[in-house]
C-alpha cells in the first residue's frame, strides 16, 4: 500500500471514503495535504473512530488548520466525514515544519541525497532517493532487515556478502531485490509469475528453509485464508529466522476483514466503476462497491485493514514465538523519518528452540 502515509491516508479518505463524489472533489480541492512533522506532538492519531489531523493545509488560502475526521462506516471500507475543521493555526505557532530539509544516505543504493524536503522523505510510498527511487517504506524494510542480520542498520552497498543466509521475498521491489540477491542466498517470488509462491498453500519442501522472509504490503491483498498465510510464513522460517513485515494497519481496534465470506469471486468493471461479485459457500450472491485498490496491476484489492493489536495476535498465533518488534524509531541517516506512529515495519521471529527465547520476548517496541 499503499500504504497509509498520512498523505495516502488522506487520499484514501478523499477518494474512497467520502461516498458522494462531488463532496469528494470539494474536499480534495480544499485539503491539499498534511504536513509531515518530525515531532511526535504533531503526529496524526486515530482514536475511537476519529482521525485527528494536526495540520491540514487548505487551498487556495494556504492556511493551516487542525481537523478531525469521523469514521461513519468501517466496512467494507473506512468512510470518513469531516467532523471538525478548526480555525487557522497562526503562522507564529508553526515551526516552519514544511521547510525542513534532510540529507540522508539511501540504504539501498548508497547515494547521498542532499537537502531533500523532509515532507518528501517521510512519504511512505513516494520515491525520495534521486538515484534508485526508494521510498520510506522500502528503506525501512532494509533498515530492519540489516539490523536483524548484522546487529546494526547498514546500507546494502556496505553489507558483507553473506551467502550462508537464505531469504525469500514476496513481490519485493526490484530496487532492493537485486542487491539482496547479490549479498544473500535470496530470491524474490511472485503470485502470478515464476518463481511462484502461493503463500496460502506452501509445499512442505519449503518448510524451515529460510533465515528471513520479506512480506512488504502483500498481506492486505491475500484474498482469503490470511491466517494460513501467516502460518506458512512461520513454517518457511528456520528456528531463529524472522519475517520483515509491512502492511497498512491502524493503531487501534481490531483487524477488519472487508469481505469475510469470499468464496467464488471476481471483479466486474462497468462504465468506469469496478465491483466485486462474490458467491458465498452457501450460494448467497454479494456485490461490493467502494473497493480500495492499491497501485500496480492485477488483483491488488484491499481485503482487510489490520490493526496493531490484531497483527501482534495473528503473528503470535501463527508460530512467531521468538518475539515481535515494531521498528518505531526514526533513523534520519538513512532517510527513515515516520510522520505517523502506525503502518511501521514489524519484525516477527521464530524461537530458536521451543524452550528458549533468544528474541525480543514480549518487547513490542524498539
Ligand atoms: Zn537510493
Boltz pocket constraint, residues with backbone or C-beta under 6 A from the ligand:
constraints:
  - pocket:
      binder: B
      contacts: [[A, 106], [A, 107], [A, 108], [A, 109], [A, 110], [A, 111], [A, 129], [A, 130], [A, 131], [A, 132], [A, 133], [A, 134]]
      max_distance: 6.0
